[in-house]
Amino acid sequence: MKNSLLTLLLLLVACNSQRIINQDKYIVFDNINIIDVINGGIIENQTVVIKDSIIDFIGTEWKSPPNSKINRINGFHKYLIPGLWDMHFHLSWEKGNDSLLFPALFANGITGIRDMGGDLEIQNKIKEANKIRPEIYGAGPIIDGNPPVMYDFSIPVDTHTDISKLLDSITNLGSDFIKTYSLIKYSELKKIADYTKRNNITFAGHLSEYIDPEVSINLGQKSIEHLNRLDEIWATDSTRIYGIAEIMIKNGTWLCPTLDIYYNKMKMRDTSIFENKYENYIHPILAKEWNKSRENAISKKDSLYWQKKEQEFNRNSRLVYFLQKKGVNILAGSDFAGMPYVYPGIGLIKELKLLNKAGLSNLEVIQTATINPAKYFSISNNFGSVTVGKFADLVVLNENPLTEIGNIEAIELVIKKGEIVINTTAIIGSRK
């Protein structure tokens, strides 16, 4: 009898423990306003339910299931947007960048990045070491001409290079796409284009100084980074830009303009480029490089030089607006670690504001960092909008970003795959 009773008690404990272990975890937002990044507008006063890592329900009536762990949050007068993507970021160039940079990224609502050149071994270790982290799509080393623009994380190629063997080694190490750079020649780019088509991957990067933009686009370049080459053509032969825009649209070529780098070139002498509360997130190597760049800028006394930089920025802003209105798809990217005084996280927010000043509507700006990246990577089934069935990569705002783009900074919560990862006011400035 005693043995039977003991067995029954053990079974009850085991069942109860199993029930606790198998509890579904929910986050429920009541009466929250959803920013519809696909169709525009606001879906008001919705109940949004996150089950584990997935958006499980959106509607007005939801019944909580039994034996569930539920975190209910009052969403009244708050706004829900998808997590943001920084589509031009350099993460994997130094060990420890994950612990240094991820807090600043999350604090600004960034839940995904495109790593545009770095060390694949570092990138792989970062992915393995962080259960909760931004999504990372990375290129690995940059492929450039011989000699390259820079040797750090670049592989120079020429007619003697076995392109297929090189790209096999890069993709086998985990590269998600191939990045090409400014001094590559046509014969090598053609081989890269052929390889990527055969292997169902993509290449993206700078327009080469040796190849007409129309040629690179027709070879299949997935995205154009910055406005190099395009800005020169825009300044001297604007009618040619019409043709380039049409070819980009036809080939599905995206533009990641990084307007903030042209803004910083214009303002390099000005203390307005400083983001003091982000200084502790900058690696000493970068800080040293940035100081040298600013010292060099301050030494330039020619007022015509600075007028030219201002003209270039204004002209590039008009170019981005023109291309976007023609139908070219735009991606938001900051070029952190590629340009002095582009700070992690807040650099993307600055880029979004500059795109808005260039003429993009608030909705169009938000799209450049949400649904557009998801479409670019062909992952819109899982990311990019507040939709049932997608991963719960979400940002809760206290103000409406459709009325003022600066409200995208009014962050209350950031959620990465169902985990509340950040409270902005608790993290920024706290790093020692």
C-alpha positions as CSV (number, residue, x, y, z in Angstrom):
1,M,0.0,0.0,0.0
2,K,2.8,2.4,1.0
3,N,4.6,1.5,-2.3
4,S,1.4,2.1,-4.3
5,L,0.8,5.5,-2.6
6,L,4.5,6.5,-3.1
7,T,4.2,5.5,-6.8
8,L,1.0,7.6,-7.2
9,L,2.6,10.6,-5.5
10,L,5.7,10.4,-7.7
11,L,3.5,10.2,-10.8
12,L,1.5,13.3,-9.7
13,V,4.8,15.2,-9.1
14,A,6.2,14.1,-12.5
15,C,3.0,15.1,-14.3
16,N,2.9,18.5,-12.5
17,S,6.6,19.0,-13.3
18,Q,6.0,18.1,-16.9
19,R,3.1,20.5,-17.1
20,I,5.3,23.3,-15.7
21,I,8.2,22.5,-18.1
22,N,5.8,22.4,-21.1
23,Q,4.1,25.7,-20.2
24,D,3.6,27.9,-23.2
25,K,5.1,31.4,-22.7
26,Y,3.0,34.3,-23.9
27,I,3.5,38.0,-24.1
28,V,0.1,39.8,-24.7
29,F,-0.2,43.4,-25.7
30,D,-3.7,44.8,-25.1
31,N,-5.1,47.7,-27.1
32,I,-1.9,48.4,-29.0
33,N,-1.7,50.2,-32.4
34,I,0.0,48.3,-35.2
35,I,1.9,50.2,-37.9
36,D,1.1,48.4,-41.1
37,V,4.4,48.6,-43.0
38,I,3.1,46.8,-46.0
39,N,-0.1,48.7,-46.8
40,G,0.4,51.8,-44.7
41,G,-1.8,53.2,-41.9
42,I,-2.5,52.0,-38.4
43,I,-4.5,49.0,-37.2
44,E,-5.8,50.4,-33.9
45,N,-6.5,48.9,-30.5
46,Q,-5.4,45.3,-31.3
47,T,-4.6,42.4,-29.0
48,V,-1.2,41.1,-30.2
49,V,-0.1,37.7,-28.7
50,I,3.4,36.4,-28.8
51,K,3.7,32.7,-28.2
52,D,7.3,31.7,-27.5
53,S,9.1,33.3,-30.5
54,I,6.2,33.7,-32.9
55,I,3.4,36.2,-33.3
56,D,0.5,33.9,-32.6
57,F,-2.6,36.1,-32.7
58,I,-3.7,39.6,-33.8
59,G,-7.3,40.7,-33.2
60,T,-9.7,41.9,-30.5
61,E,-10.8,38.9,-28.6
62,W,-8.3,36.3,-27.3
63,K,-8.9,33.7,-24.7
64,S,-5.8,32.8,-22.7
65,P,-5.2,29.0,-22.6
66,P,-4.9,27.2,-19.3
67,N,-1.5,26.3,-17.8
68,S,0.2,29.1,-19.5
69,K,2.7,31.7,-18.4
70,I,1.4,35.1,-19.6
71,N,3.0,38.5,-19.4
72,R,0.2,41.1,-20.2
73,I,1.3,44.6,-21.3
74,N,-1.0,47.6,-21.6
75,G,-0.5,48.9,-25.2
76,F,-2.9,51.8,-24.9
77,H,-1.6,54.8,-26.8
78,K,1.5,52.8,-27.9
79,Y,2.6,51.7,-31.4
80,L,4.0,48.4,-32.6
81,I,6.5,48.2,-35.5
82,P,8.7,45.3,-36.8
83,G,12.3,45.2,-35.6
84,L,14.6,47.4,-37.7
85,W,17.5,46.2,-39.9
86,D,20.8,48.0,-40.5
87,M,21.6,46.9,-44.0
88,H,25.1,48.2,-44.1
89,F,27.0,47.4,-41.0
90,H,30.5,46.1,-40.2
91,L,30.4,43.7,-37.2
92,S,32.9,40.9,-37.7
93,W,36.2,42.8,-37.9
94,E,37.1,42.4,-34.2
95,K,36.6,39.8,-31.4
96,G,34.2,41.0,-28.7
97,N,32.2,43.3,-31.0
98,D,29.0,41.4,-30.1
99,S,29.1,42.3,-26.4
100,L,30.2,45.8,-27.3
101,L,27.7,46.5,-30.0
102,F,24.6,44.4,-29.5
103,P,23.3,46.5,-26.5
104,A,23.5,49.7,-28.7
105,L,21.7,47.9,-31.6
106,F,18.9,46.5,-29.5
107,A,18.5,49.9,-27.7
108,N,17.6,51.5,-31.0
109,G,15.2,48.8,-32.1
110,I,17.7,47.0,-34.5
111,T,17.0,43.3,-34.6
112,G,18.9,42.4,-37.8
113,I,22.0,43.5,-39.7
114,R,23.7,42.9,-43.0
115,D,27.4,42.5,-42.2
116,M,29.2,44.1,-45.2
117,G,32.7,42.8,-44.8
118,G,34.7,41.1,-42.1
119,D,36.2,37.9,-40.8
120,L,33.9,34.9,-41.2
121,E,35.5,33.0,-38.3
122,I,34.7,35.9,-36.0
123,Q,31.2,36.1,-37.5
124,N,30.6,32.4,-36.9
125,K,31.8,32.6,-33.3
126,I,29.5,35.6,-32.7
127,K,26.5,33.6,-34.0
128,E,27.4,30.6,-31.9
129,A,28.1,32.5,-28.7
130,N,24.8,34.5,-28.7
131,K,21.5,32.8,-28.3
132,I,19.7,36.2,-28.3
133,R,21.2,38.4,-30.9
134,P,20.3,40.3,-34.0
135,E,19.8,38.3,-37.2
136,I,23.2,38.4,-39.1
137,Y,23.6,38.0,-42.8
138,G,27.3,38.4,-43.6
139,A,29.5,38.7,-46.6
140,G,32.9,37.7,-45.2
141,P,36.0,39.2,-46.9
142,I,35.5,41.8,-49.6
143,I,36.6,40.9,-53.1
144,D,38.5,43.7,-54.8
145,G,40.9,44.3,-57.6
146,N,44.6,43.9,-57.3
147,P,45.8,46.0,-55.6
148,P,42.7,46.6,-53.5
149,V,41.5,49.8,-51.9
150,M,42.4,48.4,-48.5
151,Y,43.9,45.2,-47.4
152,D,41.9,44.7,-44.2
153,F,39.3,42.0,-44.8
154,S,39.9,42.3,-48.6
155,I,41.0,39.6,-51.0
156,P,42.6,41.1,-54.2
157,V,41.8,39.2,-57.4
158,D,43.0,39.4,-61.0
159,T,43.3,37.3,-64.1
160,H,45.5,34.8,-62.3
161,T,42.9,34.1,-59.5
162,D,40.9,31.0,-59.5
163,I,37.6,32.7,-58.8
164,S,35.5,29.5,-58.4
165,K,38.0,28.0,-55.9
166,L,38.1,31.3,-53.9
167,L,34.4,31.7,-53.7
168,D,34.0,28.0,-52.8
169,S,36.2,28.6,-49.8
170,I,34.3,31.7,-48.7
171,T,30.8,30.1,-49.1
172,N,32.0,27.0,-47.3
173,L,33.0,29.1,-44.4
174,G,29.5,30.5,-44.2
175,S,29.3,33.6,-46.3
176,D,25.7,34.5,-47.1
177,F,26.6,36.5,-50.2
178,I,29.6,37.9,-52.0
179,K,30.7,41.6,-51.6
180,T,32.6,43.2,-54.4
181,Y,34.5,46.5,-54.2
182,S,35.6,49.6,-56.1
183,L,38.7,48.4,-58.1
184,I,37.5,45.0,-59.4
185,K,37.9,44.5,-63.2
186,Y,35.2,43.3,-65.6
187,S,36.7,39.8,-66.2
188,E,36.8,39.0,-62.5
189,L,33.3,40.5,-61.8
190,K,31.9,38.4,-64.7
191,K,33.3,35.3,-63.2
192,I,31.8,36.2,-59.8
193,A,28.5,36.9,-61.4
194,D,28.5,33.5,-63.2
195,Y,29.5,31.7,-60.0
196,T,26.7,33.3,-57.9
197,K,24.1,32.4,-60.6
198,R,25.3,28.8,-60.7
199,N,25.2,28.5,-56.9
200,N,22.0,30.5,-56.2
201,I,23.7,33.2,-54.1
202,T,24.1,36.9,-54.8
203,F,26.8,39.5,-55.0
204,A,26.5,43.1,-53.8
205,G,28.7,46.0,-53.1
206,H,30.4,49.1,-54.6
207,L,30.2,50.0,-58.2
208,S,33.6,49.5,-59.7
209,E,35.6,52.4,-61.0
210,Y,36.5,50.2,-64.0
211,I,33.0,49.1,-65.0
212,D,30.0,51.0,-66.2
213,P,27.1,50.8,-63.6
214,E,24.8,49.5,-66.3
215,V,27.1,46.6,-66.9
216,S,27.4,45.6,-63.2
217,I,23.6,45.8,-62.8
218,N,23.0,43.7,-65.8
219,L,25.5,41.1,-64.5
220,G,23.2,40.7,-61.5
221,Q,24.5,43.0,-58.8
222,K,21.9,42.6,-56.1
223,S,22.5,46.0,-54.3
224,I,24.5,49.1,-54.9
225,E,26.2,50.4,-51.7
226,H,26.6,54.1,-51.3
227,L,26.2,56.5,-54.2
228,N,29.7,56.3,-55.7
229,R,29.7,56.5,-59.5
230,L,26.0,57.3,-59.5
231,D,26.6,60.7,-57.9
232,E,29.1,61.6,-60.6
233,I,26.7,60.6,-63.4
234,W,23.9,62.5,-61.6
235,A,26.0,65.6,-61.5
236,T,27.2,65.5,-65.2
237,D,24.6,63.5,-67.1
238,S,21.3,63.3,-65.4
239,T,19.5,61.8,-68.4
240,R,21.8,58.7,-68.0
241,I,20.5,58.2,-64.5
242,Y,17.0,57.7,-65.9
243,G,18.3,54.8,-67.9
244,I,20.2,53.4,-64.9
245,A,17.1,53.6,-62.8
246,E,15.1,51.6,-65.4
247,I,17.8,48.9,-65.5
248,M,17.9,48.7,-61.7
249,I,14.1,48.3,-61.6
250,K,14.2,45.7,-64.4
251,N,16.9,43.6,-62.7
252,G,15.6,44.0,-59.2
253,T,18.7,45.9,-58.0
254,W,18.4,47.6,-54.7
255,L,20.1,50.8,-53.4
256,C,21.6,51.2,-50.0
257,P,22.6,54.9,-50.2
258,T,24.1,55.5,-46.6
259,L,23.3,59.2,-46.8
260,D,24.8,59.6,-43.3
261,I,28.3,59.1,-44.6
262,Y,28.0,62.1,-46.9
263,Y,26.4,64.1,-44.1
264,N,29.4,63.3,-41.9
265,K,31.9,64.2,-44.6
266,M,30.1,67.6,-44.8
267,K,30.1,68.0,-41.0
268,M,33.4,66.5,-40.0
269,R,34.7,69.7,-38.4
270,D,31.4,70.1,-36.5
271,T,30.8,68.8,-32.9
272,S,27.2,68.0,-34.0
273,I,28.5,64.7,-35.3
274,F,29.4,63.5,-31.8
275,E,27.0,61.1,-30.0
276,N,28.6,61.4,-26.5
277,K,26.4,58.8,-24.8
278,Y,27.6,56.2,-27.4
279,E,31.3,56.8,-26.9
280,N,31.6,53.7,-24.7
281,Y,30.4,51.5,-27.5
282,I,33.2,52.5,-29.8
283,H,36.2,50.2,-30.0
284,P,39.6,51.9,-29.3
285,I,40.8,51.1,-32.8
286,L,37.9,52.9,-34.3
287,A,38.1,55.8,-31.9
288,K,41.8,56.3,-32.9
289,E,40.9,56.3,-36.6
290,W,38.0,58.7,-36.1
291,N,40.2,61.2,-34.2
292,K,42.8,61.1,-37.1
293,S,40.0,61.7,-39.6
294,R,38.7,64.7,-37.7
295,E,42.2,66.2,-37.2
296,N,42.7,66.0,-40.9
297,A,39.3,67.6,-41.6
298,I,40.0,70.5,-39.1
299,S,43.3,71.2,-40.9
300,K,41.4,71.9,-44.2
301,K,41.0,75.7,-44.2
302,D,39.7,76.0,-47.7
303,S,36.0,77.2,-47.5
304,L,35.4,76.0,-51.1
305,Y,36.3,72.4,-50.0
306,W,33.5,72.5,-47.4
307,Q,31.0,74.2,-49.7
308,K,31.7,71.3,-52.2
309,K,31.0,68.7,-49.5
310,E,27.7,70.4,-48.7
311,Q,26.7,70.6,-52.3
312,E,27.6,66.9,-52.7
313,F,25.4,65.9,-49.7
314,N,22.4,68.0,-51.0
315,R,22.9,66.6,-54.5
316,N,23.0,63.0,-53.2
317,S,19.9,63.6,-51.2
318,R,18.1,64.7,-54.3
319,L,19.5,61.6,-56.2
320,V,18.1,59.2,-53.6
321,Y,14.7,60.9,-53.8
322,F,14.7,60.7,-57.6
323,L,15.6,57.0,-57.7
324,Q,13.1,56.1,-55.0
325,K,10.3,58.0,-56.9
326,K,11.3,56.3,-60.1
327,G,10.7,52.9,-58.4
328,V,14.2,51.8,-57.2
329,N,13.9,49.9,-53.9
330,I,15.8,51.5,-51.0
331,L,17.5,49.9,-48.0
332,A,18.5,51.8,-44.9
333,G,22.1,51.3,-43.8
334,S,24.5,53.3,-41.6
335,D,28.0,52.0,-42.6
336,F,29.1,51.7,-39.0
337,A,32.8,51.0,-38.8
338,G,33.1,52.1,-42.4
339,M,32.8,55.8,-41.9
340,P,34.1,58.0,-39.0
341,Y,31.5,59.1,-36.4
342,V,28.8,56.6,-37.6
343,Y,27.7,55.3,-34.2
344,P,26.2,51.8,-33.7
345,G,22.4,51.8,-33.5
346,I,21.8,55.5,-33.4
347,G,23.6,55.7,-36.8
348,L,20.6,53.9,-38.4
349,I,18.2,56.2,-36.8
350,K,20.1,59.1,-38.2
351,E,20.0,57.5,-41.6
352,L,16.2,57.2,-41.4
353,K,15.9,60.9,-40.6
354,L,18.1,61.8,-43.5
355,L,16.0,59.7,-45.9
356,N,13.0,61.5,-44.6
357,K,14.6,64.9,-45.2
358,A,15.5,63.7,-48.7
359,G,11.8,63.4,-49.4
360,L,10.8,59.8,-48.5
361,S,7.5,59.7,-46.6
362,N,7.5,58.4,-43.0
363,L,6.0,55.1,-44.2
364,E,8.6,54.8,-47.0
365,V,11.4,55.4,-44.5
366,I,10.1,52.8,-42.1
367,Q,9.9,50.3,-45.0
368,T,13.5,50.8,-45.8
369,A,14.5,49.2,-42.5
370,T,11.7,46.6,-42.0
371,I,9.8,45.0,-44.9
372,N,12.4,46.0,-47.6
373,P,15.2,44.1,-45.9
374,A,12.9,41.1,-45.5
375,K,12.1,41.2,-49.3
376,Y,15.7,41.7,-50.2
377,F,16.7,38.5,-48.3
378,S,13.5,36.7,-49.4
379,I,12.6,36.1,-45.8
380,S,9.4,38.1,-45.7
381,N,7.5,34.9,-44.6
382,N,9.3,35.2,-41.3
383,F,10.4,38.8,-40.8
384,G,9.6,42.4,-41.8
385,S,6.0,43.1,-40.6
386,V,3.7,42.6,-37.6
387,T,1.9,39.5,-39.0
388,V,0.7,36.3,-37.5
389,G,3.1,33.5,-38.0
390,K,6.2,35.7,-38.3
391,F,9.0,35.9,-35.7
392,A,8.3,38.3,-32.9
393,D,11.0,40.8,-33.7
394,L,9.2,43.9,-32.5
395,V,9.6,47.4,-31.2
396,V,7.1,49.2,-28.9
397,L,7.0,53.0,-29.4
398,N,5.4,55.6,-27.2
399,E,4.7,57.9,-30.1
400,N,3.4,57.4,-33.7
401,P,6.3,57.3,-36.3
402,L,3.9,58.0,-39.1
403,T,3.3,61.5,-37.9
404,E,6.9,62.3,-37.0
405,I,9.8,60.0,-38.1
406,G,11.7,61.1,-35.0
407,N,9.2,59.1,-32.9
408,I,11.0,56.0,-34.0
409,E,13.3,56.9,-31.1
410,A,10.5,56.8,-28.6
411,I,11.3,53.2,-27.7
412,E,9.7,51.5,-24.7
413,L,10.5,47.8,-25.4
414,V,12.4,45.8,-27.9
415,I,11.5,42.2,-28.5
416,K,13.7,39.6,-30.2
417,K,12.0,36.3,-31.1
418,G,9.7,36.7,-28.2
419,E,12.3,37.8,-25.6
420,I,12.1,41.3,-24.2
421,V,15.7,42.3,-24.7
422,I,16.0,46.0,-23.9
423,N,14.5,49.0,-22.2
424,T,16.3,51.9,-23.9
425,T,16.4,54.2,-20.9
426,A,18.0,51.4,-18.8
427,I,20.9,50.6,-21.2
428,I,22.1,53.7,-23.1
429,G,24.9,55.4,-21.2
430,S,25.2,52.6,-18.6
431,R,28.1,50.8,-20.2
432,K,31.4,51.2,-18.3
